[in-house]
Amino acid sequence: MSTAVKLSSELVSDASINGKAQHRSTPKQIEYWARIGKIADENPDLPLGFIKGILVGIEEVKAGDVSDYKFG
């Protein structure tokens, strides 16, 4: 589902620049920021790097790139 929303030109410009550096479209960059912001808001004690690691881990599982962890 898509919905039209009004965003500041500054936010769109920043998303465009950052999105190009990350190989994302402007809308996908804004979605990415919103997703990270939502997770951070719901989990204020988690550092940004940890949140990003979780998101990478989720995508690795979806891609089947997993292995058993060996303790010790």
N, C-alpha and C positions, 0 to 999 in steps of 0.2 A: 504494500500500500504506500502510495506517495501522497504527500500533502505539501502544498505551497506554503511557505512561511517567509516572513520578511526578516532579513538579517542585515546587520550593518555592513556597509561596503568595506570597512576595515577588517571585519571578521572574514568576509569572503576573500579579500585580497590575501590575508595571512594564510588562510586555508589553501588557497591556490599555490602560493609559494612553497609552503610546507608539503603540500600534496605532491608537487612536482619532484621535490627532493626524495619523497618516500614512494614514488611511482603510484600515486593514488590520484583519482579525479578530485576536484574540489568538493563535490558532495560526499564522496567517500571519506575524505579527510575530516570533514565536519562530523560525519557519523562516527569516525574513529575517536575523535576528541570527546564527543558526547558519551560514547561507551566507556572510555577511560574515566571521564568525569563522574558518571553515574556510579561506577565501581568504587572510585575514591570517596564519593559522598557516602556510600553505604558502608564503607570499610575505612574509616578515617585513620586507623592505626597502620595501614599497609603503605609501605613506600612505593613510589611510582615504578621503580625498577622491578619490584616484586609483582605488581599488577601486570606489567608488560610481560614478565616471565610466565605468569599464569595464562595470559592470552596466547602466547606462543605455544605453551604446552597443550592447550586445548586444540589448536590447529594441528599440532603434531599427532595427537591422538586421532583426529579426524582423518589424517592422511595415512594412518597406520604405521607411523614412524615411532614405535614404542619398543621397549625391551624391559625385561625384569630387572629390578634394582637388587643388587646383592649387598647386604649389610656386612660391615666388617671388612 
